[in-house]
Amino acid sequence: MNDLTVGEQLLIARRRAGLSQSDLAKKADVSLMTVSKIESGATNFRIINMIKMASALDLQMSIDIIENTGDAVELEYELEE
């Protein structure tokens, strides 16, 4: 497993691709605020937006269910080239 947060993984992948946050937002059809919040460590976001960004960066994304309390589900994401 990767020790980086999904936001850190996204930031690294975006920079490797030579894209600004605005470029990624446009390419993935998500808001600039979405990219910024996730890269800054937000953990409450729509999975579809993460899928769109991973796809825009030509990355594979795995999602593991860590805990399901019935009221909330804790997920762990990993991005791979």
N, C-alpha and C positions, 0 to 999 in steps of 0.2 A: 504494500500500500504506500501511497505517496503521503509524505508528511506535510505537503503544502495544502493550503485551503483551496477550494475550487476557484475563489477569486484570484489568488496568487497564480494558480495554473493558467487561468484565463488571461491575466495580465502578461505573463511570460509568452504565451502562445501568440497573443495579439502583437506584442513587440517583435517577436521573431518573424511574423508575417509582414512587418513594416506598416502596420495600420495604426491610425489614431483611434481613440475611443469613438469619435464621430464616424470614422470610416467603417468600423465594425458595426456600429448601430445601424447604419444605412444598409450595409451588406446583409445583415441578419434580420432586417426589418423589425428592430426593437428600438426603444427610446434610448437616447444618450444617457438619461438618468438610470436606466436599467443596467447598462454596462458599468457606469460609474459606481453604483451602489454595490454590485456584485464584486467588482474588483476591490472595493474598499472593505469588504468583509461581511456584507449583508448576508444573512442566511435564510431570510423569508422572501422567496421569489418564486415565480412560476416556472415549473419544469420546462414548459414549452419554450420559454425564452432561452434557457440554457441550451436546449437542443438546437435551436436556431443559431446561436452563437458558435457552438461547437461545429455545426455543419458549415457555417460561413468560413471557419478557420480550417476546414478539412480535417477535423479531429474526431476520434471515436470517443464516446462518453459511456462510462459504466456507472450505474447507480445501485448502491447496496442499501437495503433497509437495515438500519442499526437497531431501532427500537420502535415498537408500535404500542402505544398506551391506550388506544381506542379513541382518545381525544386528539392525539397528534402522532405524526410519524416522523421519526428522525432519519434522514437519508444522508449517505455519504457519496460524494461524486468523485470521479477520477477522469481526467482528460488524457488521451493518448494520441500520438501521431500515427 
